[in-house]
C-alpha cells in the first residue's frame, strides 16, 4: 500500500491506498510498520492524576515531602523505579510500600484522565492504513487495563507491555518483547513518547523515535536524544508520516 502525499495541514487524514486491504504501509526508506506508543503524557493527559496519587501515597506513609516537579520528572518509569528515584536511600520494603499505596489511590479513582485531543481519531486512521499498533508503558498491568477499559481503546492495539511484566524504561526489553511478539525488526518500528526515557529506550532497542512536546518533558530536553521529529500534537502524526514518504533517509532531520 502506498501513502499518498498532498494532505491538508492540521488534518490527521492520510489518503487511502489504491486498494482497501489493510496491508502494512511502506514509509519511504524507513519501512515503518509497527508504531509503539507510550501511554501517560503521550495518549492520555494523566500527569495531574499521577502526581496526585503519588503525593497521596507519600502522605499516607508520612515520608519527607517531594514537590510536584520532582514527581513529574519520574513519570514514565516503572513504579518501583519511580519511587526509588524519589527516595534513593529507600530500601526495597519502603519502595514496595509506596508503590502499593500509589496503586490503591490510582485504582480507586473513578474519574479517568482525558485522552489528548485527536488521539482516538489518529489511532483509528493508523489502523485503517495498515499500521500495527502497540503500547509500551511504565504503568502496571492493572493500571493499563483500567484505562483501556475506561477509554475503550483496547481493540486498537495488537500488543501491550507494562513495566511490572518486564524491565522499566529506558531498558530496551519492553520494546524488544513487543517486536518479537509481533514479528517486526527494529528498523520497522517507531516509538512515540513524551519523555527522555522513551527516547532512550528506542535508542537502546535500535528503533526509530518520535517525541511529543505536550507531555512531561519539554522538547529541548527530548531533542538531546535525536528523535526524528518533535510533534506539538498527536494529530500531526498522520501528516508527518505522509511527508516522510517524500524524503530520503539521509536527508531526514528534526523539524520544529
matplotlib code that plots the C-alpha trace (Angstrom):
import matplotlib.pyplot as plt

x = [0.0, 1.3, 0.8, -0.3, 1.0, -0.5, -2.6, -4.1, -2.2, -3.7, -5.5, -5.0, -6.2, -3.9, -5.1, -6.1, -4.3, -5.5, -6.9, -8.7, -6.9, -5.1, -1.6, 1.4, 2.4, 6.0, 7.1, 9.9, 13.3, 12.2, 9.6, 7.8, 5.2, 4.9, 4.1, 4.6, 3.0, 3.9, 0.6, 0.9, 1.7, 1.5, -2.0, -3.6, -3.3, -2.8, 0.0, -2.2, -3.7, -0.3, 1.1, -1.9, -1.8, 2.0, 1.6, -1.2, 0.9, 3.8, 1.4, -0.1, 3.4, 4.4, 7.5, 9.6, 7.7, 8.6, 7.3, 5.2, 8.0, 10.1, 7.2, 6.5, 10.2, 9.8, 6.6, 7.4, 9.5, 8.2, 6.5, 9.3, 11.9, 10.0, 9.7, 13.4, 14.1, 12.2, 13.8, 17.2, 18.0, 14.8, 15.1, 13.0, 10.4, 9.7, 9.7, 7.0, 5.0, 4.9, 4.1, 1.3, -0.2, 0.1, -1.8, -4.6, -5.1, -4.8, -7.2, -9.7, -10.1, -13.5, -12.8, -10.4, -7.9, -8.8, -7.2, -5.3, -7.4, -7.4, -5.9, -8.8, -9.2, -5.4, -5.3, -8.3, -6.7, -3.4, -5.2, -7.1, -3.8, -2.5, 0.0, 0.3, -0.1, 1.2, 1.7, 4.9, 4.2, 5.6, 2.2, 1.5, -0.8, -3.8, -3.4, -3.2, -6.1, -8.2, -7.6, -8.0, -11.4, -12.4, -11.3, -12.5, -9.1, -8.1, -9.2, -6.8, -3.7, -2.1, 0.0, 0.8, 3.6, 3.8, 6.7, 5.6, 5.9, 9.3, 12.2, 11.4, 12.3, 14.9, 15.9, 15.1, 13.5, 9.9, 10.3, 12.2, 9.4, 6.8, 8.8, 9.3, 5.7, 4.5, 7.4, 8.9, 12.6, 13.8, 14.2, 10.4, 9.5, 8.7, 8.5, 6.4, 6.7, 6.9, 9.9, 13.6, 13.0, 11.0, 13.7, 16.5, 14.6, 14.1, 17.8, 18.8, 16.4, 17.7, 14.2, 13.2, 11.7, 9.3, 8.9, 5.8, 6.2, 2.9, 3.8, 6.1, 9.5, 10.0, 11.0, 14.6, 15.2, 13.8, 15.9, 19.1, 18.1, 17.8, 14.2, 13.1, 10.8, 9.0, 5.3, 3.2, 0.1, -0.7, -2.9, 0.3, 1.4, -0.6, 0.8, 4.3, 4.1, 2.9, 5.7, 8.2, 7.4, 8.8, 12.1, 15.2, 16.5, 19.9, 18.2, 15.8, 16.3, 14.5, 11.9, 10.5]
y = [0.0, 3.4, 6.6, 9.5, 13.0, 16.4, 16.2, 19.3, 20.6, 20.4, 17.3, 13.7, 12.4, 10.1, 9.2, 5.6, 3.4, 2.2, -0.9, -1.0, -4.0, -3.1, -4.0, -2.7, 0.7, 1.3, 4.7, 5.8, 4.2, 3.7, 1.0, 1.7, -1.0, -1.1, 2.1, 1.8, 4.4, 5.4, 5.9, 8.7, 12.0, 10.7, 9.3, 10.3, 13.6, 11.9, 14.0, 15.7, 12.4, 10.6, 13.5, 13.5, 9.7, 9.8, 12.7, 10.9, 7.8, 9.9, 11.5, 8.1, 6.9, 10.3, 10.4, 13.5, 15.6, 15.9, 18.8, 18.3, 18.9, 16.2, 13.8, 14.8, 14.1, 10.4, 9.9, 7.3, 5.0, 1.8, 2.4, 0.9, 2.7, 5.9, 5.6, 4.8, 7.9, 10.0, 8.2, 6.9, 5.8, 3.8, 0.0, -2.5, -2.7, 1.1, 1.2, -1.6, 0.2, 3.5, 1.6, -0.2, 3.0, 4.6, 1.7, 2.0, 5.6, 5.1, 2.2, 3.9, 6.9, 7.0, 9.9, 8.8, 11.3, 12.5, 11.5, 14.2, 15.8, 13.7, 10.5, 8.2, 9.5, 9.3, 5.7, 4.7, 6.2, 4.5, 1.1, 1.8, 2.5, -0.9, 0.0, -2.4, -0.5, -1.3, 0.3, 0.3, 1.9, 2.5, 1.6, -1.7, -4.1, -3.4, 0.3, 0.0, -2.5, 0.0, 2.9, 0.7, -0.3, 3.3, 4.7, 1.8, 1.8, -1.8, -3.0, -0.5, -2.3, -5.5, -5.9, -4.0, -4.3, -2.9, -2.3, -4.9, -7.5, -6.7, -4.2, -0.5, 2.1, 3.1, -0.6, -1.9, -5.2, -3.8, -2.8, -5.9, -8.1, -6.2, -6.5, -10.2, -10.8, -9.0, -10.2, -6.8, -5.7, -2.5, -0.8, -1.3, 0.0, 3.6, 4.5, 7.6, 9.2, 12.3, 11.6, 11.0, 7.5, 6.7, 8.2, 6.3, 3.0, 3.5, 4.2, 1.2, -1.1, 0.3, 1.6, 4.9, 7.5, 10.4, 12.8, 14.7, 18.2, 18.4, 15.8, 15.7, 16.6, 19.7, 19.4, 20.8, 18.0, 15.4, 16.8, 15.8, 12.2, 12.9, 11.9, 12.1, 14.9, 16.5, 16.9, 19.7, 17.5, 13.9, 14.9, 16.0, 12.3, 11.5, 14.4, 13.7, 10.1, 11.2, 13.7, 11.1, 9.2, 12.0, 12.3, 10.3, 8.8, 10.5, 13.9, 13.5, 16.0, 17.1, 19.7, 22.1]
z = [0.0, -0.9, 1.2, -0.9, -0.3, -0.7, 2.5, 4.1, 7.1, 10.6, 9.4, 10.6, 7.2, 5.4, 1.9, 1.5, -0.9, -4.3, -2.8, 0.5, 2.1, 5.3, 4.3, 6.2, 4.6, 3.4, 4.6, 2.3, 3.1, 6.7, 6.0, 9.3, 10.1, 13.9, 15.9, 19.6, 21.9, 25.4, 27.4, 30.1, 28.6, 25.0, 24.6, 28.0, 29.8, 33.1, 34.7, 37.2, 38.4, 38.6, 40.7, 43.0, 43.6, 44.3, 46.7, 48.5, 48.8, 50.3, 52.8, 53.8, 54.9, 56.4, 54.2, 53.5, 51.0, 47.4, 45.2, 42.2, 39.8, 41.4, 41.0, 37.4, 36.5, 37.3, 35.2, 32.5, 34.7, 36.2, 39.5, 41.7, 39.7, 40.0, 43.8, 44.0, 42.0, 44.5, 47.5, 46.5, 50.1, 50.5, 50.9, 49.0, 51.7, 51.7, 47.9, 47.8, 50.5, 48.5, 45.3, 47.0, 48.3, 44.9, 43.3, 45.9, 45.0, 41.3, 41.1, 43.4, 41.0, 39.4, 37.1, 34.4, 32.9, 29.5, 26.3, 24.4, 21.6, 18.5, 20.0, 19.1, 15.5, 14.9, 16.2, 14.0, 10.9, 11.6, 11.9, 8.7, 6.9, 8.0, 10.7, 13.7, 17.0, 20.5, 23.9, 26.0, 29.3, 32.8, 34.1, 35.8, 34.1, 36.4, 35.7, 32.0, 31.8, 33.8, 31.4, 28.3, 29.6, 30.5, 27.1, 25.0, 23.2, 23.9, 20.3, 18.8, 20.0, 18.8, 21.9, 25.1, 27.6, 31.2, 33.5, 36.0, 33.3, 32.1, 32.6, 33.1, 30.6, 29.4, 29.2, 25.7, 26.8, 26.7, 23.1, 22.2, 23.5, 21.6, 18.3, 18.9, 19.7, 16.5, 14.4, 13.4, 13.2, 14.9, 11.5, 11.0, 14.4, 15.6, 19.3, 20.2, 23.6, 25.7, 28.0, 27.6, 29.0, 25.8, 23.6, 25.4, 25.2, 21.5, 21.0, 23.2, 21.2, 17.8, 16.7, 15.3, 17.7, 17.6, 20.5, 21.5, 23.0, 25.0, 27.7, 30.7, 29.2, 27.1, 23.5, 24.1, 26.6, 24.2, 21.3, 23.0, 22.2, 18.4, 17.7, 14.1, 14.9, 17.9, 17.4, 19.0, 19.0, 18.2, 15.3, 13.4, 13.2, 10.1, 8.1, 9.3, 8.2, 4.8, 4.5, 5.5, 2.3, 0.2, 2.0, 1.6, 4.8, 4.8, 4.4, 7.3, 10.1, 13.2, 12.2, 14.8]

ax = plt.figure().add_subplot(projection="3d")
ax.plot(x, y, z, "-o")
ax.set_aspect("equal")
plt.show()
